[in-house]
Amino acid sequence: MTSIIYSVYFALGGLMMVRRLLPEKKTLTRMWLGLCLGIICEMWLPALMAYPLRFSIPAHIAAAVVYLIPVALIWKNSGKNMKAAAEDDAKFLRMFWLLVIPFTLFSGYLQWTHMLKPSPDGSYWCGQSTYGDLCMHLSFISSLRNASFPPSYHLLYGTSLAYPYLTDSLSTTFMLMGMPINLAVAVPGTYLMFLTYSGFILLARRVLGSRPLTIAAAFLFFFLNGGLGFLYDFDLAFRDHFERVQEIFTGYYKTPANQPDVNLRFSNVIADLMIPQRSLLGGWAMVLPAFYLLIDTFESRQVKKLIMLSLFAGALPLIHTHTFLALGLFSGGYILVHLIQERTEIRHVLRYAGIYLVIVLILALPQLLGNAIKQTVEGGALRFQFNWVNNSGGRGFIDGYFWFWIKNAGLPYILMFCAILNCRRRGKLDIVLGMMAVYAVAELILFQPNEYDNNKLFYLWYVFAVMLAADYGSVIMCRLDGLRGRIVLCALFMAGSVFSGALSLARETVSGYQLFSSSAVEAGQWVDSYTDPDSVFMTGQQHINPVCSLAGRQIICGSDLYVFFHGLDYQEQKQDCIMFYADPAGRADILRKYQVDYIYESDYERAEMVIDTEELRENYELVYERDGVRIYKSGI
C-alpha cells in the first residue's frame, strides 16, 4: 500500500505541474502528460538521491521532498491568466474507453500470469515471452535494494551496470516499500502499458486530427501487428489436419508473428516486446510524450513545451537507450524539414533546435558515457549491415527487399509506402522525414551483438508508419464512397492486418512455464533472509538463478544469454567457476580472488559442470540443504 501511495504522490505532482503549464490542452492530453511527468520523476529522483544515500527508503523520502520544489514553484508562478481547459469530444472518449481500457486490462492479466505467478506448490511461473528475459530483470530489481550508486552488475563480478535500469529500479521502489516481487514487477508494468496505449492514441490525434476511426485503425495496426505470418500457418492446413495451426497454441515460439525459419521476425509488440522487455516498455511510455511535445513545440513555439520536451528526452538514456536514439533521429529529420520549409522563421527554428540540443546533451552525455558507449563502442558491437535480419550476418538477402517488409510489417506497409508518396499533399513531410531517419539508421547500422535488437528502433518508425497508413486508408475509403462492398473490403484488409498479431496474443495468453521450482524459491528466500546483501556467491551459469534473480546477490558469472549480448568479456570468470567446482579443495584461491562468501549447488550446477561434491562437503561448512539444493559457507 505504501508503494501505491508513493506513486500516487508523484502522479498528483505531475498532474498539478502540467495543469499549470499547459492549461489550454484537452483534458485527456493534460492528464496523460501529467502522469508521464510524474512517473519519470519517480524513476529519476530516487536514483539521484541514491548516490549519497544508497537506493534506500531515506533516498526515496529525500526524493519526495525534493519533488515538492518544482511542484510548488510551478503551482505558485504559473497560475496567472489561466484559460479553461478544452474538453475532449464524446466520440474520442468512447474510442479511448473501447481501446485503451480493454487493452490495459488484458495487459494486466498478462503481467500477473507472466511475472512470477505463484503456484499452490510454492513455485513461480511465467509466460512464453518472459521465460528468457525475466530473470535478468529480476536480478536488477532485487539487487538494487539498498544498493550503493552507481550500481554494479550482479551477473558478472567486477562489472558496473551499463544497462538502462531505471524501469527496473521503479519495481525496486515498490519492493522496498513492502510489495512482493511478483507484484512489484506486474503493477508498474501494467501502469506503463496504460501510459503507452494512452500515449499512442493521443499522439495519433496530434498527428492525424480528431478522427476516431482512423486513430483506432492505427492503434490496431500497431498493437496487433504480426505481418502475414498467418498465411504460413494456414496454408495447406487440411493436409496436415491443422497440426501447424494447433502448434501456434502449444509450441514454443511458433506464433505467426515470430517464425525465424521462414524469416518472420517483426514480432508482436505486446507479446514479444512490451511484456518481456521492461526497459523498452519504460522507454516507449516516456518517448510518446516526447514525440508529442516535439511536434507541439515546433508548431506553437512555446518555451515551456521546449523545456518539457528536453527534460523527457534527456532522461531517456538510462530508461531505454535505443528509444533515446530513435527520438534523436526522428527529431533531426523533423527539424530539418521545418528549417527548409520555414525560411522566414529559420532563426527561431535554429534557436529552438539549439536549446533542445544543448539541454539534451547536458543531461544525456553523462548517462551515455557510462552506459551505451561502453557497451556498444568499447564492446565492439557497432557495425554496418544492410536490411537487418533479412541480410543476417551480411551473407546476402533471404527474401526480396520489399517482400521481406510486406510479409513482416503486413498490409499496412503497402499503405504506408503509398502515404509517403503523398506526404506533401497531406502535410506530413516532417513526420515522414523524421520516421525515415529512424528507419534508415536501423537498416544500415547494428548497435548490439544480437542483430535482432535493431527492432527496438524499427518499431518506433512503425509508430508513425501505421498512422500514415491509416490516414491513407481513410483517403481510399472516402474515394470509394458509394461503392458497394467497400465496407467488406475494409474489413478484410483490417482482418489481414491484425490476424497474426491476434493469434500471437492468444498464444501468449494461454502460455505458462515453471520458472522457479518450489525448492529454488525456498533457497532464494533463505539467501535473501539469512545472508548479507553484499555477499558474493559462486554459482553455475544457468539463467534461472534464484541467488541473483530472487535474492539479488552478486554472482561470479551469469548466463551467456545475458552477459554475451551485453557485450561483456566473461570468459575468465566462467572458466574460474568451472575449475573451482571440479576441484573445490585445490582451487580455494578462486574463492579468495572473487571474495566469495557462499557456494551454491543445485541440479543446474550438477548438470552444467563436473562437481566434486565430496570435496565440497569435506572442506566447506554446509549451511543450507533442502530438496537437492545445498549452500556452503566459504570461510574465506
C-alpha positions in Angstrom: 0.0 0.0 0.0 2.9 2.4 0.8 4.3 2.0 -2.7 0.9 2.8 -4.3 0.6 6.0 -2.1 4.2 6.9 -3.1 3.3 6.6 -6.8 0.1 8.5 -6.4 2.0 11.3 -4.8 4.3 11.6 -7.8 1.4 11.3 -10.2 -0.5 14.1 -8.5 2.5 16.3 -8.6 2.9 15.7 -12.3 -0.8 16.4 -12.9 -0.5 19.7 -10.9 2.5 20.8 -12.9 1.0 20.1 -16.3 -2.3 21.6 -15.2 -0.4 24.9 -14.6 2.0 24.7 -17.5 -0.4 23.5 -20.3 -3.9 24.6 -19.2 -5.0 25.0 -22.9 -4.6 21.3 -23.6 -7.5 19.0 -23.8 -8.3 17.1 -20.6 -7.1 13.6 -21.6 -3.9 15.0 -23.1 -3.1 17.1 -20.0 -3.8 14.1 -17.7 -1.6 11.8 -19.7 1.3 14.3 -19.9 1.0 14.8 -16.1 1.1 11.1 -15.3 4.1 10.7 -17.6 5.9 13.6 -15.9 5.1 12.1 -12.5 6.5 8.7 -13.3 9.6 9.9 -14.9 10.3 11.9 -11.8 9.5 8.8 -9.7 12.2 6.9 -11.7 14.9 9.6 -11.7 14.7 11.4 -8.3 15.3 8.3 -6.1 18.1 7.2 -8.4 19.8 10.6 -8.0 19.3 10.6 -4.2 20.8 7.1 -4.1 24.3 8.5 -4.8 24.6 9.9 -1.3 22.0 7.7 0.4 22.0 4.4 -1.4 18.8 3.2 -3.2 17.1 3.1 0.2 14.0 4.3 2.0 15.9 7.5 3.1 16.7 8.2 -0.6 13.1 7.8 -1.5 12.0 10.2 1.3 14.6 12.7 0.1 13.3 12.3 -3.5 9.7 13.0 -2.4 10.9 16.2 -0.5 12.9 17.4 -3.5 9.9 16.8 -5.8 7.9 19.4 -3.8 10.2 22.1 -5.0 9.3 22.2 -8.8 5.7 21.3 -8.0 5.4 24.3 -5.6 7.2 26.7 -7.8 5.2 25.9 -10.9 1.9 25.9 -9.0 2.7 29.3 -7.5 4.1 31.1 -10.5 2.1 29.7 -13.4 -1.4 30.4 -12.2 -2.0 33.8 -13.7 -4.3 34.2 -16.7 -5.1 30.5 -16.8 -7.5 29.5 -19.5 -10.3 26.9 -19.1 -9.1 23.6 -20.4 -10.6 22.4 -23.7 -12.9 19.4 -23.3 -12.5 16.2 -25.2 -15.2 15.3 -27.7 -17.5 12.4 -26.8 -16.5 10.3 -29.8 -12.9 10.4 -28.9 -13.7 9.5 -25.3 -15.7 6.5 -26.4 -12.8 5.3 -28.5 -10.5 5.7 -25.5 -12.7 3.5 -23.4 -13.1 0.9 -26.2 -9.4 0.6 -26.9 -7.1 1.8 -24.0 -9.1 0.3 -21.1 -9.6 -3.2 -22.6 -6.0 -3.4 -23.7 -4.8 -2.3 -20.3 -6.9 -4.9 -18.5 -5.6 -7.6 -20.9 -2.1 -6.4 -20.3 -2.6 -6.5 -16.5 -3.7 -10.1 -16.9 -0.5 -10.9 -18.9 1.6 -9.1 -16.3 0.1 -11.1 -13.5 0.4 -14.5 -15.2 3.9 -13.8 -16.8 5.8 -12.2 -13.9 6.4 -14.9 -11.3 2.8 -16.1 -10.9 2.7 -18.1 -7.6 1.6 -21.7 -7.8 0.0 -23.6 -4.9 3.1 -25.8 -4.6 5.3 -22.7 -4.0 6.8 -22.5 -7.4 6.9 -19.4 -9.7 5.5 -19.5 -13.2 6.0 -17.2 -16.2 4.8 -17.0 -19.8 6.4 -17.9 -23.1 7.8 -14.4 -23.8 9.2 -13.9 -20.3 11.0 -17.2 -19.9 14.2 -15.8 -21.2 14.4 -12.1 -20.2 12.6 -12.1 -16.9 15.4 -13.5 -14.7 17.8 -10.8 -15.9 15.4 -8.0 -15.0 14.7 -9.7 -11.7 18.4 -9.6 -10.9 18.5 -5.9 -11.4 15.3 -5.3 -9.5 16.3 -7.3 -6.4 20.0 -6.3 -6.4 19.2 -2.5 -6.4 17.6 -2.7 -3.0 19.7 -0.5 -0.7 22.5 -0.6 -3.3 25.2 2.0 -3.5 25.3 4.0 -6.7 26.5 3.8 -9.4 25.2 0.2 -9.2 27.2 -2.9 -10.0 26.2 -5.6 -12.5 25.4 -8.6 -10.3 25.5 -11.0 -13.2 29.3 -10.6 -13.7 31.7 -9.9 -10.9 33.7 -6.7 -11.0 31.5 -5.0 -13.6 29.4 -1.9 -13.4 25.8 -1.9 -14.5 26.0 -0.5 -18.1 22.4 -1.2 -18.8 19.4 1.2 -18.8 18.0 0.2 -15.4 15.5 2.9 -14.3 12.4 1.0 -15.3 13.7 -1.9 -13.2 14.5 0.5 -10.3 10.9 1.6 -10.4 10.0 -2.0 -9.4 12.7 -1.9 -6.7 10.9 1.1 -5.3 7.8 -1.0 -4.9 9.8 -3.8 -3.3 11.4 -1.5 -0.8 8.0 -0.3 0.3 6.7 -3.8 1.0 5.3 -5.1 -2.2 6.2 -8.8 -3.1 8.5 -9.2 -6.0 5.9 -10.5 -8.5 3.5 -7.6 -7.9 6.4 -5.2 -7.8 7.0 -6.2 -11.4 3.4 -6.5 -12.6 1.9 -3.4 -11.1 4.2 -0.7 -12.5 4.4 -2.8 -15.7 0.6 -2.5 -16.2 0.7 1.2 -15.4 3.4 1.8 -18.0 1.4 -0.2 -20.6 -1.6 2.0 -19.8 0.5 5.1 -20.4 1.8 3.6 -23.7 -1.7 2.8 -25.0 -2.9 6.3 -24.0 0.1 7.9 -25.5 -0.3 6.3 -28.8 -4.0 7.4 -29.0 -3.2 11.0 -28.1 -0.1 11.2 -30.3 -2.1 9.8 -33.2 -4.7 12.5 -32.6 -2.0 15.1 -32.7 -0.7 13.8 -36.0 -4.0 12.9 -37.7 -6.5 15.2 -36.0 -9.7 14.2 -34.2 -10.6 11.3 -36.5 -11.6 8.4 -34.1 -11.9 5.6 -36.7 -8.6 6.5 -38.4 -6.8 6.6 -35.0 -8.5 3.3 -34.0 -7.2 1.7 -37.2 -3.6 2.9 -36.5 -3.9 1.6 -32.9 -4.9 -1.8 -34.0 -2.3 -1.9 -36.8 0.4 -1.2 -34.2 -0.6 -3.2 -31.2 -2.0 -6.2 -33.1 0.9 -6.2 -35.6 2.2 -9.5 -36.9 2.6 -9.3 -40.6 1.4 -12.1 -42.9 2.6 -14.9 -40.8 -0.8 -16.5 -40.5 -0.6 -17.4 -44.2 2.3 -19.8 -43.4 0.3 -21.5 -40.7 -3.0 -21.9 -42.5 -1.5 -22.7 -45.9 -2.3 -26.4 -46.8 -3.8 -26.7 -43.3 -6.2 -29.6 -44.3 -3.3 -31.7 -45.5 -1.7 -31.9 -42.0 -5.0 -31.9 -40.1 -4.4 -28.4 -38.8 -1.3 -29.5 -36.9 0.5 -26.3 -37.6 -2.5 -24.2 -36.5 -2.7 -26.2 -33.3 1.1 -25.7 -32.7 0.5 -22.0 -32.6 -1.1 -22.5 -29.1 1.1 -25.3 -27.9 4.6 -24.8 -29.4 7.4 -22.7 -28.0 7.7 -19.6 -30.2 5.6 -21.0 -33.1 3.4 -17.9 -33.3 2.6 -16.4 -36.7 4.4 -13.2 -35.9 7.7 -14.8 -34.9 8.9 -17.6 -37.2 12.6 -17.3 -37.9 12.7 -20.4 -40.0 10.5 -18.6 -42.7 12.1 -15.2 -42.0 9.2 -13.7 -40.0 10.9 -11.5 -37.4 8.7 -8.5 -36.8 7.2 -9.9 -33.6 4.0 -8.7 -32.0 4.8 -5.6 -29.9 2.7 -6.6 -26.9 3.7 -10.3 -26.7 7.4 -10.1 -27.5 8.4 -6.6 -26.5 6.2 -4.7 -24.0 5.6 -7.7 -21.7 9.2 -9.2 -21.5 11.4 -6.2 -22.3 10.8 -3.9 -19.4 13.4 -1.2 -20.3 11.8 -0.9 -23.7 8.3 -0.6 -22.1 9.5 2.3 -19.9 11.2 3.9 -22.9 8.0 3.7 -25.0 5.9 5.1 -22.2 8.2 8.1 -22.0 9.1 8.7 -25.6 5.5 9.1 -26.7 5.1 12.3 -24.7 8.5 13.4 -26.1 7.2 12.9 -29.7 4.1 14.8 -28.8 5.9 17.7 -27.3 8.4 17.8 -30.2 5.6 18.3 -32.7 3.8 20.7 -30.4 6.9 22.8 -29.7 7.9 23.4 -33.3 4.4 24.3 -34.3 3.5 26.5 -31.3 7.0 27.9 -30.4 6.4 27.9 -26.7 9.4 27.7 -24.4 7.7 25.8 -21.6 6.9 23.0 -24.1 10.6 23.1 -25.3 11.8 22.7 -21.7 9.5 19.8 -21.0 10.5 18.1 -24.3 14.2 18.5 -23.4 13.7 17.0 -19.9 11.8 14.0 -21.3 14.5 13.4 -24.0 17.4 14.0 -21.7 16.0 11.5 -19.1 15.7 8.6 -21.7 19.2 7.0 -21.9 19.0 5.3 -18.6 15.4 4.3 -19.2 16.0 2.8 -22.7 18.9 3.8 -24.9 17.5 2.6 -28.2 14.5 4.7 -27.6 16.6 7.8 -26.9 18.5 7.2 -30.2 15.2 6.8 -32.1 13.9 10.1 -30.6 17.2 11.8 -31.6 17.0 10.6 -35.2 13.3 11.5 -35.5 14.0 14.9 -34.1 16.8 15.5 -36.6 14.6 14.7 -39.6 11.6 16.5 -38.3 13.5 19.7 -37.5 15.3 19.6 -40.9 12.0 19.8 -42.7 11.0 22.8 -40.6 14.3 24.5 -41.4 13.7 24.1 -45.1 10.0 25.0 -45.1 10.1 27.9 -42.7 12.8 30.0 -44.2 11.4 33.3 -42.9 11.4 31.8 -39.4 14.7 30.0 -39.7 16.3 31.9 -36.8 13.5 30.8 -34.5 13.7 27.2 -35.6 17.5 27.2 -35.1 17.2 28.8 -31.7 14.7 26.2 -30.5 16.7 23.4 -32.0 19.9 24.7 -30.4 18.3 25.0 -27.0 16.8 21.5 -27.3 20.2 20.0 -28.4 22.2 21.7 -25.6 19.8 20.7 -22.8 19.6 17.1 -24.0 23.3 16.8 -24.4 24.0 18.2 -20.9 21.5 15.7 -19.4 22.2 12.7 -21.6 26.0 12.6 -22.1 26.9 11.6 -18.6 24.5 8.6 -19.0 25.7 7.6 -22.4 29.4 7.8 -21.5 28.9 5.3 -18.7 26.3 3.2 -20.5 25.7 2.9 -24.2 29.2 3.9 -25.4 30.8 1.4 -23.1 28.5 -1.4 -24.3 28.3 -0.5 -28.0 31.6 1.1 -29.0 34.0 -0.4 -26.4 32.2 -3.8 -26.6 32.7 -3.9 -30.4 29.0 -4.3 -31.2 28.8 -1.3 -33.6 28.9 -2.5 -37.2 27.3 -2.0 -40.7 24.7 -4.3 -42.0 22.1 -3.5 -44.7 18.5 -4.7 -44.4 18.5 -6.0 -40.8 17.9 -9.8 -40.3 17.0 -10.2 -44.0 20.7 -10.0 -44.6 21.8 -11.9 -41.5 25.5 -11.7 -40.9 25.9 -9.9 -44.2 25.5 -13.2 -46.0 23.0 -11.9 -48.6 19.3 -11.5 -48.8 16.9 -14.2 -47.7 13.8 -12.6 -49.1 13.4 -9.9 -51.7 13.7 -6.5 -50.0 10.1 -5.3 -50.3 8.6 -8.8 -49.9 10.5 -9.1 -46.6 8.9 -5.9 -45.3 5.4 -6.6 -46.6 5.3 -10.1 -45.0 6.8 -8.8 -41.8 5.2 -5.4 -41.3 2.0 -6.6 -43.0 -0.5 -4.9 -45.3 -0.2 -1.5 -43.6 3.3 -1.4 -45.1 1.8 -1.0 -48.6 -0.5 1.8 -47.4 2.5 3.5 -45.6 4.6 3.3 -48.8 1.8 5.0 -50.8 1.3 7.6 -48.0 5.0 8.6 -48.2 4.5 9.3 -51.9 1.5 11.5 -51.0 3.0 13.1 -47.8 3.5 16.7 -49.2 -0.2 16.9 -50.2 -1.3 15.6 -46.8 1.1 18.0 -44.9 3.1 15.1 -43.3 6.6 15.7 -44.8 8.1 16.5 -41.4 6.7 13.3 -39.9 7.9 11.2 -42.9 11.4 12.6 -42.8 11.6 12.1 -39.1 10.4 8.5 -39.2 12.6 7.6 -42.2 15.7 8.9 -40.4 15.0 6.2 -37.8 14.3 3.6 -40.5 17.5 4.4 -42.5 19.8 4.1 -39.5 18.1 0.9 -38.3 18.5 -0.6 -41.8 22.2 0.3 -42.0 23.8 0.1 -38.6 23.7 -2.6 -35.8 24.3 -1.5 -32.3 24.1 -4.7 -30.3 25.8 -8.2 -30.7 22.3 -9.5 -31.4 21.2 -8.1 -34.7 17.6 -8.8 -33.9 17.8 -5.9 -31.3 17.5 -3.3 -34.0 13.8 -4.0 -34.0 13.8 -1.6 -31.0 14.4 1.2 -33.5 12.2 -0.2 -36.2 9.1 -0.3 -34.0 9.4 3.5 -33.3 9.5 4.1 -37.1 6.4 1.8 -37.3 4.6 4.0 -34.7 4.4 6.7 -37.3 4.2 4.4 -40.3 0.9 2.9 -39.1 -0.5 6.4 -38.5 0.3 7.3 -42.1 -1.1 4.0 -43.3 -4.4 4.6 -41.5 -4.5 8.1 -42.9 -4.0 6.9 -46.5 -6.5 4.1 -45.9 -9.1 6.7 -44.9 -8.5 8.6 -48.1 -9.1 5.5 -50.1 -12.3 4.8 -48.2 -13.5 8.3 -49.0 -12.7 7.9 -52.6 -14.7 4.7 -52.7 -17.7 6.3 -51.1 -20.8 4.9 -52.7 -19.1 1.8 -54.0 -20.9 -1.4 -52.9 -18.6 -3.7 -50.9 -16.2 -1.1 -49.6 -17.0 -2.0 -46.0 -16.3 -5.6 -46.8 -13.0 -4.6 -48.4 -12.1 -2.6 -45.4 -13.0 -5.4 -43.0 -10.9 -7.9 -45.0 -7.9 -5.5 -45.0 -8.2 -5.0 -41.2 -8.5 -8.7 -40.6 -5.5 -9.5 -42.7 -3.5 -6.8 -40.9 -4.3 -7.9 -37.3 -4.9 -11.7 -37.5 -1.3 -12.7 -37.0 -1.0 -10.4 -34.0 -4.3 -11.6 -32.5 -3.2 -15.2 -32.8 0.2 -14.4 -31.2 -1.5 -12.7 -28.3 -3.9 -15.6 -27.9 -1.0 -18.0 -27.7 0.8 -15.7 -25.2 -2.4 -15.7 -23.0 -2.5 -19.5 -22.7 1.2 -20.0 -22.3 2.7 -21.0 -19.0 6.0 -22.4 -17.9 7.5 -23.1 -14.5 10.4 -20.7 -14.0 11.5 -21.3 -10.4 10.7 -24.6 -8.7 9.5 -24.6 -5.1 12.9 -25.7 -3.9 14.6 -22.8 -5.9 12.1 -20.3 -4.4 12.8 -21.6 -0.9 16.5 -21.3 -1.5 16.2 -17.8 -2.8 14.1 -16.8 0.2 16.7 -18.3 2.6 19.5 -16.4 0.8 17.6 -13.2 1.0 16.8 -13.6 4.7 20.0 -15.1 6.1 22.9 -13.7 4.1 24.3 -10.2 3.9 23.1 -8.2 0.9 26.7 -7.6 -0.2 27.5 -11.4 -0.1 29.2 -12.9 -3.2 28.1 -16.4 -4.4 29.7 -19.0 -6.5 27.0 -20.5 -8.8 26.6 -22.1 -12.2 25.9 -20.1 -15.3 22.2 -21.0 -15.6 19.8 -18.2 -16.4 17.3 -19.5 -13.8 19.3 -18.5 -10.8 17.5 -17.8 -7.6 20.6 -16.4 -5.9 20.8 -13.5 -8.3 17.3 -13.1 -9.5 15.2 -13.6 -6.4 17.7 -12.6 -3.7 19.7 -10.0 -5.7 23.1 -11.3 -4.6 26.3 -10.9 -6.6 27.4 -14.0 -8.5 30.7 -14.6 -10.4 29.3 -15.2 -13.9 25.7 -15.2 -15.2 24.2 -16.8 -18.3 25.6 -16.4 -21.8 22.1 -15.3 -22.7 22.8 -12.1 -20.8 26.5 -11.3 -20.4 27.4 -12.2 -24.1 24.6 -10.0 -25.5 25.6 -7.2 -23.2 28.9 -7.1 -25.0 31.0 -8.2 -21.9 34.2 -10.3 -21.7 33.3 -13.0 -19.2 35.4 -16.0 -20.2 37.8 -15.7 -17.3 35.0 -15.7 -14.7 33.3 -18.6 -16.5 36.4 -20.7 -16.5 37.2 -19.9 -12.9 33.7 -21.2 -11.9 34.2 -24.4 -13.8 37.7 -25.0 -12.3 36.5 -24.4 -8.8 33.6 -26.8 -8.9 35.8 -29.5 -10.4 38.4 -29.1 -7.6 36.9 -27.3 -4.6 39.8 -28.0 -2.2 42.6 -27.4 -4.6 41.2 -24.2 -6.1 40.3 -22.2 -3.0 42.4 -19.4 -4.5 39.5 -18.7 -6.8 37.3 -18.1 -3.8 39.8 -15.6 -2.5 40.1 -14.0 -5.9 36.5 -13.1 -6.0 36.0 -12.8 -2.2 33.3 -15.5 -2.4 31.2 -15.9 0.7 28.9 -18.8 -0.3 29.0 -21.7 -2.7 25.7 -22.7 -4.3 25.0 -26.2 -5.6 21.8 -27.4 -7.3 20.7 -29.7 -10.1 21.6 -26.9 -12.5 25.2 -26.8 -11.4 25.4 -30.6 -11.3 24.1 -30.8 -14.9 26.2 -28.0 -16.2 29.6 -28.9 -14.7 31.7 -31.6 -13.2 31.4 -31.1 -9.4 33.4 -32.9 -6.7 30.6 -32.9 -4.1 32.6 -34.9 -1.6 35.3 -32.2 -1.5 32.7 -29.5 -1.1 31.2 -31.4 2.0 34.6 -32.0 3.5 36.1 -28.6 3.1 33.2 -26.1 3.4 30.5 -25.6 6.0 27.1 -26.7 4.8 24.6 -24.0 6.0 21.6 -24.9 3.9 20.3 -28.2 2.4 16.8 -28.9 1.0 15.4 -30.8 -2.0 18.8 -31.1 -3.7 19.9 -27.5 -3.1 23.0 -27.0 -0.9 24.7 -23.8 0.2 28.2 -23.9 1.7 29.9 -21.1 3.5 33.3 -20.5 2.0 35.1 -19.4 5.2 37.3 -17.1 3.2 
